């Protein structure tokens, strides 16, 4: 849901963020310039200072200017406020509304403010467009929205007309086509690719970056040069790398746009050639090329084989049928009638031409439903562009932490301001600058760089595991996951089915040694004609252009096992010949399909049906005895069971409704399929259960089949209690509910008939959901979220799209495309072709996509989610402690007119930066721990640990300050022009500051059980070791040259040296104890929230579980230390540069293809 507000742009003369400043600034600038002229000294000073602004300050009589400092600084303060007011509108749409616009009615509005829902993109203000004799409209997120007088509506596409309107379509006139082209626009995406500079400026205008620049400028004013410049350059460098990555993503999306092709369209009642970019909704077209589908099309004649992996992640080609099979008076439902729709961006693998006469070419005839960004691929691109918020460290928790730090910084700044104004030892200008600097240290200059580095590293590492992410903000969600939901077919079990046989209640016993016990026929020679006829005639398969069967894997397995041969609509084997006359396709709502077949041998017409046993049972004229018991016998063994039925029919016509055919059927048998558990499934589920993750199966399959898989995968242990229209056990006997002794299993029918309270109870306590529709799957995920669970959903196909979208973390499984061999590569190169950029297969549904066809990727996502979350928490604690102590040190030193040296800050910051990057690049543990990370950054553990450590640092800082003055140290008189000279106070405070920074890293790196331990993280070990070694060398004070290198002075006595060493050691010990005690107490409290997610009996049974290890990645995949990640970053930048070149080449080729298509269209 998108909320909106009408606005009218405010004239500049009414803008109070501009006009007051234009009026006041000259008034303040004049006395400022006058005072500077009065205090200006033309001669060069005898002792030039080394300050950053020496060219200015060395020529000013500071003592004379001191009483007028405020007068001189007022224009600077005003300019700073002006800059803030000009930047704030870019940060917040509401502030932009108040500064730049007035509220208005639709009649007077010039702009509209839109507020999309959570994770649907950022709010924005866009112009309101008015055209003569048309309703006003606007374009927000590259989507046209029209005002109908009460609310905004999206463009209406002809996608819900009656089926008869599509079938009897005569195309459009040229006039209608021209009007629609103006309304809908051309059939392309027009994806804007911002320049590098535009994206960089957008990145640099964020609040944190602006504050960092301001902080570093304050350091420049305080006579530091190298450190702030290094910080600015490093931040810009990191942001530039991010910009290149974003620009590459835009170019990839641009490259995915389907090039225009020449095709036939019916205009003014005649067929003519045109290009696909000029198609409009409502056009009647003929597609005769096996290429990318140019838009969404409903088929009115002919058939096509489509690969829809781009949309659904399913690599199995889908057969698309004519809508003539649907009831004529029915309105098209694009959600349920997907069988008749070819989606834009999907691949046409095979065309089965229409048999209509008078067509300009042999191909598929269809009506265009949607074009451009309204098509399936267009919606996918809009999803990627707008639905995912850009990753940002500017979350609520971040601001809570910064407010927490700001409170202490204000106290420190107040302390310094109070003493400096009362002591009159520091100039007013320097006092104001240093107060601002103390407050500015609230935000460490490299916080954004470090946190973005953590996420970038995780994305790179996941990509090595063949997992790709389009919504990086969800990575940390995975670290807090409590419940993992799985589809069954194609996710937990293999999608390739094997036909076991057919049980028609009169079958022989199963062969000896068979895995599936019972009575069934298992070959075509001894099978009765009726079930054999249903197997051969009730399907929607087609023969691929290379001879393979294309369509549903169940049907293909059955046909192949019974040795049927398929040619067009005719199937034959040694026992019969059938011709399919009409097909009523399978839908997940009806859970059955029917065909009308002509048996050539008998010269009779039959209605052949298959579907879910409980659905077919209601249509049978006579239900066999033990129908349910027989079905249950096989589903308990994990079989996929479908019921077969048939009846003889009289002649039918094309308009015969489905309901007329699907009645009074005769039972032909149960057809049995088996599907193996996928490799890696058992190990993955066991790992999740052992780590106290609740595991749920949500499937459309039979309850007993789902229960069988649940038991094999250790999700269920006790006998099953199935809640359908009544409560039954696995044998179908009605029982009373007993949750203590039974494992619950709910069907979709039971949930549909439940009250809200019963539905909530089921979602809370049940781990097996069967016979679920796609919408019911999504409802379960939504309810879990409402109950406070952190959900993950793993699925592989169209039926899981809604659930994947609702989950906190959705993982879509995609079959990885086989690598091209050298011969194929060389052929492609010789043809000068390049595959279209892959948009991530199921990315329209899932923020995470695994190109490993097993569920083991979910473990990797949780591992990296935990390590990323923990790394962020560690870094925030370190930044918090560093900021607090540094602010206090600055206030103490500034009161005494002492500061740190340029070289001191620069040298030590290099070593600590290595250590902090090592935390960002920390490798997660391979095994999931029962222990959970804290779900957010700002919590009681964070506050208690930071405060206890801070108080320890402050206590020993005060003791150090006292120790310096007790040794006889005296301050020299303040001289504004004096260069930095080291003294004992500076030396002692710098050594203690160094100890705090090392202490902060050592004490606050959590490591195990979520990441490498401190001893395993070699780069962190090296960084902290070098930093500690430098501090020990400074404490040892054995070499005057080293002492001078760090701008220090020698200690006055051994006693002083001993006390300094003891203060550092004691501070480390107390800080470490504070951290470990806080962590122990609050971890126990945090852990209690997750206890009881898994039955303790199941946990006990899994103690002796031996891993199968049937889905292990190569060891090299898990190697991504500091050097590996640095190499990956460099490689990624090289790839981005190559992509940019490829994109420009692709654009030129696209222009050439368009030109040729236009010439072809004109020529014919």
N, C-alpha and C positions, 0 to 999 in steps of 0.2 A: 504494500500500500504506500502510495506517494502522497504526502501532504504538500499543499502549495499555498502561497500568499501572493496577492497582486501588489505590485509596487510601481511607483512613478519616480523616475530619476530626478534627483534634486539638482537644480542649477548650481553652478560653482559658487555664485555669490551667496547661496544659502548654506554652503558647506562649512560647518564650524570646525572641521579638521584642517581647513585651509585659510579661510578669510581672517579669523582672529590672529593667526600667526603672521600673516602678511602685514597686518596692521601693527602688531606689537613688535615684531622683529626689528624694523628700522628704528623704533623708539629706544630699544635696548642696545642696538649695535652702536649707535652714535656715542653715548657716554663710554662704552667699552673701548672704542677706538681712541677716544680722547684720552682716557686714562693710560692706555698703553703708550701713546705718543709722549705723554708727560713723563713717564718713567723709562723711556727708551734711552739706552746708552750706545752711542755710535762706536766708541772705541772697543777693541778686542780686550777681553778680560786677561789679567795677568795669569790666572790659573783656570784655564778652560775646564768645564765639567765634562763628564762622559755621558751625560744624559741623552736620551733619545731625541729630545727636542732642544738640544744645546744651541742650535742656530737661533732659537727664540729666547730661551730662558737666560742664556749667557749675556744677553743685551738688555735685560730688564733689571731695574733697581727693585729687588724683591721687597726690601724693607719699606720703601716708599709706596709700593703698590699694595702692600699687605692690607691696609684699611679698606681698600677698594676691591678686594678679591671677589666679593659677591657680585659687584657691578660688572666686573670683567667676565665672570662665569655665567651670568644670566643668559646671554645670547646662545652660549654653548648648550646650556640646559634646555632652552626653548627649542633649539634645533634637534636635540635628542628626543624631546617629546614629540616634535613634528614627525621625525623618522619612525617612532613607535606607532603613531596614529596612522601613518601611511602604510606600515607593514601589517598591522593588526587585521585590516579587512581581508588580507590574503590568508590569514590563519582561521578566521571565524566568520561564517556567513551571516550570523545574526548581527555581529558588530558592523559588518559591511552594509547590512540593511539599514541600520540606524544612522550610519555616517553618510551614506551615498543616496538613500532612497527615502521616500515617504510612502505610507500605506495608501492604497488607492482602490477604487472599484474597477471592474472590468472595462468600463467605458473610458476611463482616463489612464489606465495602466500602460506603462511602456515596457515593464519587465515582470517576470514571475520568479519567485523563489521556490525551489523544489526541495523537499526533505524526504529522501528515500528511506526505506526501512533499514534495519541493522544488516550490515554486510551486503547492502545493495548499492554501494557506491557512496561518494561524498555528496553532501548537499551543494546546490549551486544556484546561481541567479542567471537567467537567460532572457534574451529579448523576446517580447511578445510581437508576433508578426500579424499584421492585418492586411487583407486583400479585399478588393472590391467584391461585394456580393457573396462573401464567404465568411464563415465563422473564424474568429481569431484562433491562431495555433502557435505552437512553439516547438522547438527542438531541444530536448534535454536527453543527455546520454545517447546522442545520435538516434533518437527515436521521436518521431513526430507525434505530438499530442494535441488534440482539438478540444476546444471548449464548447460544450453543448448547452450552456446556460446554467447548469448546476454543478457539473464536475468535468474533469478531464477524461477523455477517452483516447485510447490508442487507435491507430489507423484500422479501419475495418477491412479485412480481407474476405473475399468470397469463399470462405472455408466451412460454412455451415448451411449451405443450400441443400435443397432436396436432391436426392440421387438422380432423379429424372431430369433435373435441370442440367446436370453435368453431361448425362448421356445424350441429351437432345441438343447440346450446345452447337451453335452454328458459327461460333467465333465472334469477333468484334468488328465493328466498322472502323475505318481509319480515324474518323472523328472521335469515337469512343476511346480508341487506343491512345490518341494524342492527349485527350483529357486525363486519362488514367496515368499516362507517363508523367504529366505535370504533377499529378496528385501523389503517386507512389514513388516517383523518381526512377532513375535507371536501375537496372538489375545488377548493381554492384554495391560494394560496401563503403567505398570512399573512406577508408581508414586513414586518419591523419597520422603522419609520422613526424612528430616534432623534431626540430634540429637538436643537436647535442647541446647547443647554448641554451635553448629554451628549456630543456629538461633540467639542465644544471642549475639555471636560475630558479626554477621551481623547487628543486631540492634545497638550494641555499637559502630560500626564503622561509624555511620552517622555523618555528620559535626557538627550538634548542640550538640550531646552528647560528641563528642571529644572536642569541645570548652568548654563545661561545666566541663569536667574533668580537662582541662587545667586551667580554672578559679579557681576551688577548690584547685588545686595544688599551685596556686599563693597565695591563702589564707593560705595554710600551711606554705609557705615561710614567710608570713607576721605574723607568730606566732599564727594563729588561728588553732584550732584542731577540736573541737566538731562540729562546724557549717559546715565546708566543708565535714567532714566525714559523718555527718547526711545527707547532700545533696546527696553525692555520693551513700550512702546506699539506700536512698529513691528512687533515680532515677533507680538504678539497680533493686530494688524490683519491681517498676512499670513496667520496661522493661521485667522483668522475667514473670510477669503476662501476658503481651502481647505475650511473646514468647510461653508460655503454650497454649494460645488461638490459635496462629498460628499453633502450632504443632498438636493441636487437630483437626484443620480444615484439615490438611494434612492427618491425620489418618482417618477422616471421608470420605474423597475422596478415600483413599486407600480401605476403607471398602465397598465402593459402587461398587467396581469392581466385575463383574459377575463371580462367581466361575465356573470353567470348568465343562462341562457336557459331557456325552457320547452320540454320535449321529452317524448317518449313512452318509457317504460321498462316492461319486462315483469317483474312481480312476482306471485308466487303463481299463475303461469300466465295472468295477465290483463294487458292493456295499461292503463297509467295515466299521467296527466300528472304530471311532477315538474320540479324545477329542476336544472340541470346541476351546481350546487355540491353536490348530494346524491348524485351518481353515485359508484359504487364499482367497483373492478375485478371483472369477471365479469358486470356488468349487460348485458342485451340491450336495445338501444335502436334507435329510428328517428330519424334526423336528416333534417329536412325544410326546414331554413333555410340559406340561403347566407350564412354568417357565419363567425366565427372558430371553429375546431374546439375544443370544450371540454376534450378530453383525448385520449389515444392510443387509437385504435379500429381493430380489424381488421374489414374489410368482409366480411360473409358473403353479402350480396345487394345488387345495385345497383352503380353506379359513381359516381365523383366526380372533378371536376377541381379540383386543389389548387394553390395558389401557395405554394411552400415557401421563398421567398426569405429568410424569417426564420431558417431553419435552415441552408440550403446556400449562399445568395447567388445561386442560379440563378433568374432572373426568369421563365424559361420554365415555364408551368403544367405540372403532371404529372397524368397520368390514373391514378387509383387503381382497381384491379380487385377483384373478389371473390376470396376465397381458395379458392373452389370449383375454381379452375383448378389448385390444387396437389394433390399426392398426399395421400390421406386419412390415411395412416398416418405421414406425415412430421411431425416436431415443428417447430413454427414457429421460424424463425431470423430475429429482427427485423433483423439486420444485412444479410441477403441478400434477404429477402422484403419490401423496402420498398414494392414495388408494391401491396401489399394493405393497407398501414397508413396511416391518416390520423393525422397527428401534432398533438398539442395546440399551439395557438397559431398554426398555419398557417391560411391563408384558404381557405374553401370557395368557389370561384368558380362552380361549377356542379354541380348534383345530377342524375344520371341515375337515376331511381327504380327500385326493385326491382319486378319483376313478380309477386312473391309475392302470394297472396290472403290476406285476413284481417288486413292491416296497418291500424293506426289512421290512417295518413297516407301519402301518396306520398313516399317518401324512401329513403335508404340505410339498410340494416339492418346493424348491427355489434355486436361485443362489446367492451366497455371493457377495455383492457389495463392502463393506468396512469393515475393521476390526480394532481393537485397537483404537488408538486415531483418526483414520479417520472415525469411526462410529459416530452415532448421540450422544451417551453418551460420547464417547471420546472427541467430539467437545465441549460438555457441560463442561467437566472437564477442558479442555484447556482454555475455556472461563473464568472459575472461577479462574484458576491458573494464567493466564497471562493478560486477558483483563482489569482487574480492578487494577489500581495503588494502592499500599498500602497507607493507609492514612498517611500523613506526614504534619507536620507544616511548611515544607520547601517550601512554595508557593512563587510566585512572590511578593505578598503583604507582606509576612513575611520579605523577604529580603529588600524591600523598607523601612519598619519600622526600621530594624536593621541598614541600611545605614544612615537613618535619625538620629538614636540615636548615631551612631558611630561618626558622625560629631561633635556633642556636647561633646562626650567623649574625642575626640582628642583635643578640645579646653581646657578642664579641665586638661588633661594630660600635654598639652603644658604649661599651667599656672604653674602647679606644677614643671615640669622639669626646666622651666626658673628660678623660684625663688630658687629652691634647688641647682642648679648648681652655681648660682650667690652668694647665701648666704653661701655656703660651710658648712651648718649645718647638712646635711644628707650624709651618705656614698654613693658613686657612686653605689655600689651594691644594696642598699636599694632603691635608686632613680629609677634605672632601673626596679627593681621588682615592685615597687609601680606604676610606669608609666604603666607597663603592666597590673597591677591589675585594675587601673582606666579605661583603655581601655576595659578590659575584662568584666567589669560590664555592658557593652552594652547588653550582653545576660544574663538575669537573670538565675541562676542555675536551677531553677525548671520550666522554661517555657515549655519545651517539655512534662514534666510530667503532668502539669496542663492542657495543651491543649489536650493531648491524653486522659486524664481523662474525659474531656468534651464529647468527641466523644464516648468513651466506655460507659459512663453513658447513653447517648442517645440511643445507640444500645440496652442496657439492658432494658431501659424503653419502647422502641418500641416493643421489644420482648414480654413484658407483654401485649401489645395491639395486639399481634398476627401478628406483622409486622416484617419481617426479611430482612436484608440488606446484600448484598454481595459486595457492592462497597461503603464503608463508606465516601469516598471523596464527594459523591453526596448529603450527608445530608444537607450541607450548601446551595447547589443549590436549595433545596426545600424552603429554607427561602426566596429566591429571586423570587419565581415563580410568573409570571404575567398572564399566560394563562394555563387553565386546559382543556385538550381534553379527551373526553370519547367515547368509542364504545357504541353502544346502546344495542344490544341483548346480554344478559348474564351479562351486566355491569350495565346499567341504568334500564333495564327491566329484568324480570325473564326469565330464559332459558326454563322453563317448560311451554309449550304452551297448550292451551285448544282449541279444535275444536269447532268453532261456527256453521259452516254449509257450504253448497255449493250453490252458486247462478249461475244458468245456463241460466239466462235471462227469465226464465219461471217458477219461483219459487213462492210459496205462501208467504204472508207477515210474517215478524218475529213475534214470540209469543209476546203477550202483556206483558209489563214490562221488555222486554229484553233490556240489556244495549246497544247492537249493533242493530241499526235500519236498515231496508231494507227488501229484499225478499230473503229467502234462505230456503233450506231443512236442517233439523237438526237431522234426524235419518235415519237409513238404510232402514226402511220399506217404506217410501214415497219418497226416493231418486231415480231418474232415474238410469238405469243400467250403462250408459256410465260413469258418474262421479264416481259412486261406483266402477266400474271396474278399473278406473285409480288409485283411492285411494288404492284399494287392490293389484293391480299388479305393480304399479310404485314405488318401494322402494328398499332399500338395507339393510333391517333389517334381523337379524337372531334370532333364538330362543336360548337364553342362556342356559347353562347347568342346571340352576335352574328354567327354564321355563319362565324367563322374556324376554321381547323384547329388543334386544341390537342394538343400532345404533342411528340415528338421532332422536331427541326428537319430532320434528314435525311429522315425519312418524309414530313413535310409538303412539303418541296421536291420529292420524287419524285412524290407524288400530284398536286400542282399542275401539274408539268411535263407529266404524262401526261393532264391534263384529266379526272381522276377526280372524281366528286362523291360525297360521303359523307353518308349518312342512316342514323342509328342504326348497325347492323352491316352495312349494304349499301353497296357501292361500284359506281358505274356510269360508263362513258364510252361513246363511240360504238361501241366494239368488243366490250364484254362487260359482264356484270352478275354480281357476286360477293356472297355473303353469308358473313360470318365466323361459324362455328359454335362454335369453341373456340380459345383462345389459350394458348400456352405462352410466357411472357414472356421477354424478354432479361434475362440476368444477366451481370455482369462476370466471373463464374467460368466459366460455360458458353460465353460469347461467341457466342451464337446465339439466335434466337427462331423459333418455328414457330406457324403457325395452321392450322386445319382450315377450308377454305372450300368452299362449294357453288357450282359454276359453273352459273348458271341457264340459260345458252344451251346447254350440253352436258348439263345435268342429271347432273353427276358431282361426286364429292367428292374434293378434293385436299388433300394436305399440302403447305404452302408454307413454305419456310425461307429465311432469310438470316442471314449472320454473317461472322465472320473467315474469309478464304479458307483458311487452314491448318486451321481447325476443320471447315469444310464438306467439305474434301478427304477427311477421314477417314470421312465418312458416305456419300460417293458410291459407287454401284455401279460406275461406270466413270468414271475420271478422264481428261479429254481430254488429248491430247498438248499439250505446251507450256503446260500449266496454270500452272505456277510462273513460266515466262518471261513469259507474257502479264500475269499479275498484277504481276510485277516491273517490267515496262515502264511501267505507269501509276503505281505507287507511287514509282518513281524521278523522276517528273515532279511529285511532291507531291500526287497524287490520294488521296482517301480511297476505298478499294476494299472492297466487300463482295461475297461470292459469293452467288448465288441458286440455289436448288434446289427440286425439286418431285417429287411422285409421286402417283399415283392411289391412294385408299384406299377400303376398304369402310366400312360403317356403324360408327360408334364410339359409346361411351356416355360419360357424364360422368367415369367412373373410369378411363378408359384411360390407362395411364401414359405419360409422355413418351418413355421409351426405346423403347416399342413403335412409336411414330410416327416417331421420328427415326432412320430407318435405310433403306438401299436407295434413297437419293435419286438423282434425275437432275439433271445440271448444266443450269442455265438461262442462265448468263452471269455476267459481272462487271458490277456497277453502279458507275459512276464519279461521284464528286463532287469538286468543287474548293472550297477555302476560301482566301480571300486572307489574306496576312499582315496582322495588325492594324496600324493606324496607330500610329506611335511605337515599334513593336517593334524595327525595325532600328536606329534611332538609340539606343535604350536599350541594346540588347545591345552595340553598338559602343562606347558610353561605358563600359560595364562592362569590356569586354575591354581597352580602352586604359588603364584604371586598374588593370589586373592583377587583375581579379576572375575567378575561374574560373566559367564559365557552363555549366550542365548542363541538358539536356532530359530530363525523365522523363515518359513518356507511355504511354498504353494503345494507341496507334495502331501501324500497321505499321512495321517497322524502316526500310524504304526511304523511306517518307513522312517519318519523323522525320529521317532523314539529309538528305533534300532540304531540309527547313526549316532544318536546321543549317547547310547550305552557303549557303543564301540569306541567313542571318543571320550569316555569317562565323564561326560556332562551329567549323566543320570546313573543312579545305582539301584534305587528301590524300584519295585513294580510300578508300572505306569497307570495313572488315573486320567482317563481321557474325558475332557469336558466338551461335549458337542450339544446336541439337543437334550441329551441326558448324560449322566455320568456313568461311564463304563470302564471295565478293566480291559486288558489287552485281548481277552477272549470274547469281548462284547457283552459280558454280563453286567447288568446294572448294579452299581455298588454305591455305598455312602462315601462321601468325601472324607479323606483322612490324610491331611497334609504331612503328618508326622511319619506315616508309614509309606506314603506313595510319592512318586515324582509326578508333578502336574503337567498336563499337556492340554492346551486350549486350541480349538479350531476357530477359523474365522467366523463360522456361523454362530458359535457360542458367544463370541465377543460382540457380534452385531446385535444379538438379542439381550445383551447384558445391560445393567444399569451403570451409571458412572462409577458408583462405589464398587460394583463387582468388577468392572473393567480395571479400576485402579488396583484392586486386590490381585487380579490375574497378572498384571504387569509387574507388581511388586514381587510375587512369589513364583511365577511360572517361568521356566527356562526353555520350554519347547512350544512353539506356536506353529501349527500346521494349517494347510488349506487357507493360506492368507492371500488376500488380494493385494496388489501393489499399494493401494491407498491404506489398507489396514496395517501393512508393514510400516508405513510412514506414521500412522497414528500411534503405534506402539513406541516408536522412537521418540515421538513428541511427548508422550506421557512419561517416559523414562526421564527425559530432560526436565519436565515439570516437577518430577519427584526428587530432583537434585542430583541425579546420576550424571556422570560425564561419559557420554556415549561414543562408541566407535561402531561403524557399520561397514561390513565387507561384503561386496556383491560383485556380480560379473555381467549383468545384462539389463535390458530394458525394464524388467519388472522391479528392479531395485533402485531405479532412479530417484523416486520420491524419498525413500528411506535414506539413501546416501546424502541427499540434500539436507534432510532434517537432522542428521547426526552431527555432533560436534566435530568428529573426524570421520570422513567418508573415504574408503579405499576401494577403487575400482580395479578389478583384475582384467588385464588385457593380454591376449596371446601375443608374444613378441614375434615380430616379423622375422623370418629366417634371413640370415645374412646372405647377401649376394655373393656368388662366387666370382672369381676373377674374370671368367668369360662373360658373365652377365654385366659386370661393371664395365668391361671394355666395350661391349655392345652399346650400352647406354651412352658411354662417352663418345662413341663413333656417331651415334644418332644425335649427339649434342642435346640430350634430354636430362632433366633433373627432376626427381620426384617432388611433389608439392610438400611443403612443410607440414609436418604432423602436428596437429593441435593438441595432442595428448589423449587421443582416443576417447575415453569415457570422461574427459575433464568437464564436459557439460554437466555431469551429474556429481562427480567426485573431485574434491580438492586434491586428493592424492591418487596417483595412478601407478600401479605396479605392473611392470612388463615381465614379471615372473608370474606364471599362471597359478601359483599356489598362495596360500594365505600366510606363509611365513613372513612376508613383508610387514605384517601388522606388528610383529615383535620388533622389527627394526624401527618402525615409526614410533613405538612406545619408548624404546631405548633412547632414540635421539631426542624425542620430546622431553624425556626426563633429564637428559644431560644438558639440553638447551635451557630448560627451566632452571635447573640447579646452577648452571654457569651464570645465568642472568642474576640469580639471587646472590651468588658469591660476589659478582662484580659490583652489584648495587651496595652490598655491605662494605666492600672495600672502598668504593667511591664515597660512601657516607662517612666512614671513619676518617678517610684522608681529608675530606672537605672540612669536617668538624674540627679536627686537630689542627689543620693548616690555618683555618680561620682564627682559631685561638692563638696559635703561635704568631701569626701576623699581628694580631692586636697587641700581644705582649711586646713583640719586637718594635712595632711602630711607636708604642708609648715611650720606649727607650731610645727612639731615633736610630734603630738598628734594623737591618734587613738582610736577606740572603743574597749571596753573590750570584752573578749571572752564570758563571761556570758551575757553581754548586748545583743549581737547579737543572742545568742542561745535562751534565754527566750522569747524575743519579736517575733522572727521568728516563734515560735510554735503557738502563738495566731493568727498571720496574715495568717499562712498557713491554719488554720481552716476556716478563713473567705474566703480565695481564693478557697478552695475546695467547700465551700458552693455556690459560684458563678458557679462553674463547675457543681454542682448538682442542679442548679436552676430548679424549676418546671415550665413548660410553661403554659400560660393562656389557659383555656378551650375554649374560644371563639376567633375567628380570628378578629383582629383589621383592620380597614381601613388603619391605618398607617403602613408603611413598614420599615423594618430595612435597614440600608445602605448596598448596595450590596457587598462592599468590605471592607477590613480592613484599607487600607491606602487611605484616602480621605481628602477633605478640612476640614470637621468636626473634624476628628482625629487630624490633624496638628494644627488647630486653638485652639481647646480645650487643647491639651497637652502644646502648647507653652504658652498660657495665664496662665494656672495653674503653669507651670514651672517658669515663670517670677515672679509670686506671691511668690512662694516658695523661689526663689533666693533673692528677695527683703528682705523678712523677715529673711532669713538666714544671709544676710549681716548685717542687723540690730542687730541680735543676736550676731554675731561676734563682732560688735562694742560695744554692751552693755557689753560684757565680759571684753574687754580691758578698757572700760571707768570705770569699777568698781575697777580698780587697779590691775588686774590680770597680772602676769608676768610669762613668760615661764622659766623653769629651763634649764640648759645647757644640750644639747643632750648627752646621754650616750648610746652607742650601746648595752652594757651589762645590762642596767637597766631593771627591770621588769615593767610590766604595772602598772601605778599608776593613779587613777582617779584625775581629776582636774576640775576646773570650766568650761573651754572651752569644755572639753569632756562631762561634764554633760549637759551643755546648748545645745550643738549640738545633743546629744543623745535624749534629750527630744523633741527637734524640729524634729529630724528624725522620732521619734515615732509618733508625730502629723501628719507628712506628710504621713506616711503609713496608719494611720487611716483615714485621710482626703481623701487619694486617693481611698480607698474602699468606703467610704460614698458618695463621690461626683460622682464617676464614675460607680456606679452600676445603670444600667438603669431600670431594673425591668419591671414594666408595660409600655406598653401594651403587651409585649411579654412573660414576665416571672412573677413569683411572685413579688409583691412589697417588699420593704425592710422590712416592718413590718410583712409580711407574711412568710418570709424566716427565720425560727426560728434559724437554725444553724448559718446563717450569722449574725443575730441579736445578738446571744449569743457571737460569736467570736469577733465582733466589740465592744460589750459592755464590755467584759473582757479586751480587749486591751485598750479601752478608760478609764476604771476604773484604770488600772495600770498607765496610763499616768497622770491621775488626782492625784493619790497617789504620784507619783514622783514629780509633781508640788507642791503638798501640803507640802512636806518636813517636815512631823510632827513626823517621827519616824526614829531615826538614824540607827536602825537595818535594816529597809526596804531600807534606802538609801544605806547602805553598801551592801545589797543583790544585788542591781542593779549596784554596782560599781560606785556610784555617790558621790558627795560632797554636803554639805549644801550650800544654797544660801547665799551670803554675806549680803543681806538686803531684807526687805519686798518690797522695791521699785523694786529691781531686779526681785523678784518673780512675782510682779504685771505686770511688762513689759513683762516677758516671757509668762504669761498667756494671755495678750492682743495680743501679736504677734501670738500666736497659734489660738486664736479665730478669729482675723482679717484674717489670712491666710485661715482659713476654710471658712469664709463668702465669701471672694473674689474668692476663688477656686470654690465654689459652684455656685456663680453667673456666673463665666466664663463658666463653664460647661453647665449650664441651658440656657444661652443666645446662646452659640454656637449650642447646640442641637436644640433650637427653630428655629433659622435662617435656619440652613442647613436641618432640617427635613422638613420645609416648601418647600424648594427648591427640596428636594428628592421626596416629595409627589406629586409635580406637574407632575413628569414623569409618574405617574400611574393614573392620573385623566382621566376620560372619557373612561375607559375600559368597563364600563357597562352603558347602556342607563339610564339616570336619571329618566325617567318615570318608568322603572322597579324597580329601587331603591325605589322610592316613593311608589309604589304599595306594596312593601314588608315591609313597615314600620309596618303594622298591622298584619304581618304574625305570626301565632301561630304555634310553633314547634310541630310536630307530636310525636317526641321522640320514634320512633319505632325501633331504633337500638342503644340502650344505653348499654354501657359496665358496668359491676359492678364497684362500687365506688373504690373497693380495687385495681383495675387496675391502677388507677391514683395516688396511694400513693407510692411515691418513693423519700422520703426525704433522708437526709444524712445517717441515720441509715438503712433505707430500702436498699439503694444502697450498703452500706457496707456489709449488709447481702447477697445481691444478688451477690456481688463480691466473697464473701467467698463460697457461694453455687456454683457459676460458677467454681471456682477452684476445688471444690470437684467433680463436674461433669466431669471436664476435667481429673482429676485423674482416675475417674471411666472409662471414655472413653478410656484412655490409656490402662487400664487393659483389657477392652473389645476388644480393637483392637488387642492386643497380642493374646487373646483367639481366636478371629476371624481368625487371620493369621494361627494359628495352625489348626483350623477347615478347613480352605480353603486348606491347604496342605493335610489334610486327605481326603477331597472331591476329590481333584486332583488325589491323589494316587488311590482312589477307582475307579474313572472314567477311569484312565489308565489301571487298572487291568481288568475292565469290557470290555474295548475296546480290550485288548489283548486276553481276554477269548473268545470273539466272533469274 
